[in-house]
């Protein structure tokens, strides 16, 4: 079990980062919110979870241990693999997921790509009394904005979550007014949540 990786950021991509650890570049899959806190060449420390498959070893990275623990707990539900668990954390913070389960908020879960109404109902039953009560404030923490083009970052994140290119294009266009209103470099994590809400309404 690789509990965390620590070292300078060697590379950044829309859905991953490479952290240099002892002269070795560790590729880590991350959500846009986590990636938004990283800077090229600067030291970083990410809590990690290693997912082992017959044909691959994939390292997932998180801003803190709480997020990693929720990621691993989500995968104990039937039908939830690492990609869906990461998608859930891309849309909702750990506390937001806890609130959704505690209040039976089916709509919050269906905002996640790959979760329909029946799936949401099933997950609410499976996770009842397992995720615990929310521990932080109502608003999820948002990292610093990324330096790469927010449009490219957002578009690639949506493609990574399983949306078609056309859907991703439309979602980026839909949140452009919000991004321009923020001024400067918009926060991709916040824009991703808005884009997913827009796509969910369109379905």
Beta strands, then each sheet from edge to edge (+ up, - down):
strand 1: 4-13
strand 2: 16-21
strand 3: 24-29
strand 4: 43-53
strand 5: 56-62
sheet 1: 1+ 2- 3+ 5+ 4- 1+
end
